[in-house]
Amino acid sequence: MARSFALLKTAVFTAIVPGTVAGLIPWLLGRNDLEYQSFNSPLVRRLGHLSLVSGALLYCHTAFRFADEDGTPSPRDEPAELVTGGVYADTRNPMYIGVVLVVLGQAVRFRSALVLWWAVGCALGFQRRIVSYEEPNLAAKHGEAYAEYAARVPRWLPRVQRTDG
């Protein structure tokens, strides 16, 4: 029952917050923007679709991981334990990466420079929120476990593992 409630809260949060950031706002911006032909090439269209789908899947995967831990993506209802498995072993912020990928895909979908700028603004806003709010709170809540995790796992882009061979 607890997991079902966590899934319900996650669905509500997702519809309201990422749904607004990655769905409603790009739609509002894109429907009134000029259509830029540079977004119309077959390669760019494929990359846009890939960005949108992979971002949505990444967000959903991370949101369900939180629900599995009886938490939600909401900072006010996060899991009690630090989530470090799955994609969280490669990057500390895959949920935000997923949202930005969806917005980038929306920019291509709407052929909109305004939506592209919205993606840049989202990425910058997420960076500021993470550095000024989330990381200090996680460090205070989880102490040494978070310090070790932060030292081991990069904030944004996964490290490329070199294989000597």
C-alpha atoms as a printed R data frame, in Angstrom:
    type eleno elety resid chain resno      x      y       z
1   ATOM     1    CA   MET     A     1  0.000  0.000   0.000
2   ATOM     2    CA   ALA     A     2  2.841  2.407   0.823
3   ATOM     3    CA   ARG     A     3  4.390  1.898  -2.621
4   ATOM     4    CA   SER     A     4  1.015  2.506  -4.315
5   ATOM     5    CA   PHE     A     5  0.650  5.782  -2.423
6   ATOM     6    CA   ALA     A     6  4.221  6.779  -3.333
7   ATOM     7    CA   LEU     A     7  3.437  6.029  -7.006
8   ATOM     8    CA   LEU     A     8  0.277  8.135  -6.829
9   ATOM     9    CA   LYS     A     9  2.142 11.068  -5.248
10  ATOM    10    CA   THR     A    10  4.893 10.683  -7.855
11  ATOM    11    CA   ALA     A    11  2.339 10.777 -10.681
12  ATOM    12    CA   VAL     A    12  0.700 13.914  -9.258
13  ATOM    13    CA   PHE     A    13  4.059 15.645  -8.745
14  ATOM    14    CA   THR     A    14  5.182 14.654 -12.257
15  ATOM    15    CA   ALA     A    15  2.019 15.999 -13.856
16  ATOM    16    CA   ILE     A    16  2.300 19.303 -12.021
17  ATOM    17    CA   VAL     A    17  6.031 20.121 -11.926
18  ATOM    18    CA   PRO     A    18  7.870 18.392 -14.801
19  ATOM    19    CA   GLY     A    19  4.604 18.433 -16.764
20  ATOM    20    CA   THR     A    20  4.612 22.205 -16.560
21  ATOM    21    CA   VAL     A    21  8.361 22.682 -17.090
22  ATOM    22    CA   ALA     A    22  8.787 20.176 -19.927
23  ATOM    23    CA   GLY     A    23  5.266 20.128 -21.396
24  ATOM    24    CA   LEU     A    24  3.062 23.153 -20.841
25  ATOM    25    CA   ILE     A    25  5.702 25.908 -21.022
26  ATOM    26    CA   PRO     A    26  7.379 24.536 -24.187
27  ATOM    27    CA   TRP     A    27  3.936 24.180 -25.770
28  ATOM    28    CA   LEU     A    28  3.026 27.787 -24.885
29  ATOM    29    CA   LEU     A    29  6.376 29.095 -26.136
30  ATOM    30    CA   GLY     A    30  6.498 26.896 -29.223
31  ATOM    31    CA   ARG     A    31  3.001 27.536 -30.511
32  ATOM    32    CA   ASN     A    32  3.661 31.282 -30.760
33  ATOM    33    CA   ASP     A    33  7.256 31.161 -31.995
34  ATOM    34    CA   LEU     A    34  8.400 31.271 -35.597
35  ATOM    35    CA   GLU     A    35  9.237 27.874 -37.070
36  ATOM    36    CA   TYR     A    36 12.984 27.739 -37.576
37  ATOM    37    CA   GLN     A    37 13.911 25.633 -40.581
38  ATOM    38    CA   SER     A    38 17.260 24.679 -39.033
39  ATOM    39    CA   PHE     A    39 15.229 22.378 -36.749
40  ATOM    40    CA   ASN     A    40 13.640 20.710 -39.781
41  ATOM    41    CA   SER     A    41 16.507 18.595 -41.141
42  ATOM    42    CA   PRO     A    42 15.950 14.830 -40.873
43  ATOM    43    CA   LEU     A    43 18.995 14.401 -38.614
44  ATOM    44    CA   VAL     A    44 17.911 17.157 -36.230
45  ATOM    45    CA   ARG     A    45 14.353 15.768 -36.152
46  ATOM    46    CA   ARG     A    46 15.670 12.284 -35.272
47  ATOM    47    CA   LEU     A    47 17.931 13.707 -32.571
48  ATOM    48    CA   GLY     A    48 14.991 15.700 -31.203
49  ATOM    49    CA   HIS     A    49 12.809 12.590 -31.032
50  ATOM    50    CA   LEU     A    50 15.643 10.659 -29.391
51  ATOM    51    CA   SER     A    51 16.131 13.464 -26.859
52  ATOM    52    CA   LEU     A    52 12.424 13.658 -26.032
53  ATOM    53    CA   VAL     A    53 11.922  9.899 -25.646
54  ATOM    54    CA   SER     A    54 15.173  9.201 -23.805
55  ATOM    55    CA   GLY     A    55 14.556 12.135 -21.464
56  ATOM    56    CA   ALA     A    56 11.032 10.946 -20.665
57  ATOM    57    CA   LEU     A    57 12.245  7.386 -20.053
58  ATOM    58    CA   LEU     A    58 15.121  8.614 -17.880
59  ATOM    59    CA   TYR     A    59 12.807 10.792 -15.807
60  ATOM    60    CA   CYS     A    60 10.278  7.962 -15.378
61  ATOM    61    CA   HIS     A    61 13.013  5.501 -14.383
62  ATOM    62    CA   THR     A    62 14.353  7.843 -11.715
63  ATOM    63    CA   ALA     A    63 10.890  8.760 -10.434
64  ATOM    64    CA   PHE     A    64 10.003  5.067 -10.069
65  ATOM    65    CA   ARG     A    65 13.298  4.451  -8.221
66  ATOM    66    CA   PHE     A    66 12.236  7.095  -5.726
67  ATOM    67    CA   ALA     A    67  8.779  5.504  -5.393
68  ATOM    68    CA   ASP     A    68 10.450  2.113  -4.775
69  ATOM    69    CA   GLU     A    69 12.165  3.760  -1.803
70  ATOM    70    CA   ASP     A    70  8.803  5.151  -0.545
71  ATOM    71    CA   GLY     A    71  9.621  8.659  -1.684
72  ATOM    72    CA   THR     A    72  8.786 10.969  -4.551
73  ATOM    73    CA   PRO     A    73 10.745 13.385  -6.760
74  ATOM    74    CA   SER     A    74  9.434 16.245  -4.622
75  ATOM    75    CA   PRO     A    75 12.165 17.697  -2.394
76  ATOM    76    CA   ARG     A    76  9.593 17.766   0.426
77  ATOM    77    CA   ASP     A    77  8.931 14.024   0.136
78  ATOM    78    CA   GLU     A    78 12.218 12.459  -0.898
79  ATOM    79    CA   PRO     A    79 13.218  8.899   0.047
80  ATOM    80    CA   ALA     A    80 14.631  8.474   3.545
81  ATOM    81    CA   GLU     A    81 17.703  6.682   2.210
82  ATOM    82    CA   LEU     A    82 20.124  8.161  -0.308
83  ATOM    83    CA   VAL     A    83 19.381  6.723  -3.769
84  ATOM    84    CA   THR     A    84 22.693  5.704  -5.359
85  ATOM    85    CA   GLY     A    85 21.843  2.715  -7.546
86  ATOM    86    CA   GLY     A    86 20.911  2.409 -11.203
87  ATOM    87    CA   VAL     A    87 21.609  5.570 -13.190
88  ATOM    88    CA   TYR     A    88 22.365  7.346  -9.905
89  ATOM    89    CA   ALA     A    89 25.634  5.383  -9.884
90  ATOM    90    CA   ASP     A    90 26.706  7.317 -12.993
91  ATOM    91    CA   THR     A    91 25.327 10.815 -12.367
92  ATOM    92    CA   ARG     A    92 23.885 12.471  -9.277
93  ATOM    93    CA   ASN     A    93 21.109 14.295 -11.160
94  ATOM    94    CA   PRO     A    94 19.598 12.048 -13.835
95  ATOM    95    CA   MET     A    95 16.082 13.306 -13.105
96  ATOM    96    CA   TYR     A    96 17.058 16.867 -14.059
97  ATOM    97    CA   ILE     A    97 18.959 15.578 -17.091
98  ATOM    98    CA   GLY     A    98 15.799 13.789 -18.200
99  ATOM    99    CA   VAL     A    99 13.716 16.954 -17.932
100 ATOM   100    CA   VAL     A   100 16.253 19.014 -19.902
101 ATOM   101    CA   LEU     A   101 16.387 16.316 -22.604
102 ATOM   102    CA   VAL     A   102 12.591 16.439 -22.903
103 ATOM   103    CA   VAL     A   103 12.657 20.231 -23.243
104 ATOM   104    CA   LEU     A   104 15.382 20.002 -25.910
105 ATOM   105    CA   GLY     A   105 13.239 17.475 -27.767
106 ATOM   106    CA   GLN     A   106 10.303 19.862 -27.490
107 ATOM   107    CA   ALA     A   107 12.435 22.638 -29.023
108 ATOM   108    CA   VAL     A   108 12.951 20.464 -32.095
109 ATOM   109    CA   ARG     A   109  9.328 19.285 -32.096
110 ATOM   110    CA   PHE     A   110  8.062 22.876 -32.185
111 ATOM   111    CA   ARG     A   111 11.037 24.104 -34.274
112 ATOM   112    CA   SER     A   112 11.337 26.820 -31.652
113 ATOM   113    CA   ALA     A   113 14.335 28.878 -30.604
114 ATOM   114    CA   LEU     A   114 12.306 30.122 -27.606
115 ATOM   115    CA   VAL     A   115 11.928 26.565 -26.342
116 ATOM   116    CA   LEU     A   116 15.635 25.988 -26.918
117 ATOM   117    CA   TRP     A   117 16.367 29.035 -24.742
118 ATOM   118    CA   TRP     A   118 13.904 27.681 -22.166
119 ATOM   119    CA   ALA     A   119 16.006 24.476 -22.056
120 ATOM   120    CA   VAL     A   120 19.138 26.532 -21.389
121 ATOM   121    CA   GLY     A   121 17.327 28.482 -18.651
122 ATOM   122    CA   CYS     A   122 16.094 25.232 -17.085
123 ATOM   123    CA   ALA     A   123 19.604 23.765 -17.066
124 ATOM   124    CA   LEU     A   124 21.017 26.908 -15.442
125 ATOM   125    CA   GLY     A   125 18.171 27.019 -12.909
126 ATOM   126    CA   PHE     A   126 18.655 23.350 -12.047
127 ATOM   127    CA   GLN     A   127 22.395 23.924 -11.535
128 ATOM   128    CA   ARG     A   128 21.707 26.804  -9.164
129 ATOM   129    CA   ARG     A   129 19.088 24.846  -7.218
130 ATOM   130    CA   ILE     A   130 21.329 21.821  -6.869
131 ATOM   131    CA   VAL     A   131 24.371 23.777  -5.681
132 ATOM   132    CA   SER     A   132 22.546 26.183  -3.368
133 ATOM   133    CA   TYR     A   133 19.795 23.950  -1.954
134 ATOM   134    CA   GLU     A   134 19.848 20.236  -2.727
135 ATOM   135    CA   GLU     A   135 23.492 19.359  -2.203
136 ATOM   136    CA   PRO     A   136 23.776 21.172   1.166
137 ATOM   137    CA   ASN     A   137 20.546 19.524   2.348
138 ATOM   138    CA   LEU     A   138 21.649 16.072   1.223
139 ATOM   139    CA   ALA     A   139 25.015 16.572   2.922
140 ATOM   140    CA   ALA     A   140 23.297 17.601   6.154
141 ATOM   141    CA   LYS     A   141 20.825 14.716   6.006
142 ATOM   142    CA   HIS     A   142 23.160 11.908   4.902
143 ATOM   143    CA   GLY     A   143 26.549 13.131   6.152
144 ATOM   144    CA   GLU     A   144 29.553 11.037   5.196
145 ATOM   145    CA   ALA     A   145 27.491  8.755   2.917
146 ATOM   146    CA   TYR     A   146 26.627 11.744   0.716
147 ATOM   147    CA   ALA     A   147 30.186 13.104   0.822
148 ATOM   148    CA   GLU     A   148 31.538  9.765  -0.424
149 ATOM   149    CA   TYR     A   149 28.823  9.530  -3.067
150 ATOM   150    CA   ALA     A   150 29.484 13.095  -4.296
151 ATOM   151    CA   ALA     A   151 33.222 12.392  -4.484
152 ATOM   152    CA   ARG     A   152 32.618  9.210  -6.496
153 ATOM   153    CA   VAL     A   153 29.784 10.264  -8.848
154 ATOM   154    CA   PRO     A   154 29.805 13.409 -11.023
155 ATOM   155    CA   ARG     A   155 27.012 15.963 -10.733
156 ATOM   156    CA   TRP     A   156 25.997 15.931 -14.401
157 ATOM   157    CA   LEU     A   157 27.811 13.942 -17.063
158 ATOM   158    CA   PRO     A   158 28.912 10.369 -16.389
159 ATOM   159    CA   ARG     A   159 32.626  9.754 -16.478
160 ATOM   160    CA   VAL     A   160 33.920  7.897 -19.499
161 ATOM   161    CA   GLN     A   161 35.751  4.818 -18.317
162 ATOM   162    CA   ARG     A   162 39.058  4.236 -20.066
163 ATOM   163    CA   THR     A   163 39.936  0.699 -20.848
164 ATOM   164    CA   ASP     A   164 43.612 -0.009 -21.303
165 ATOM   165    CA   GLY     A   165 44.003 -2.832 -23.663
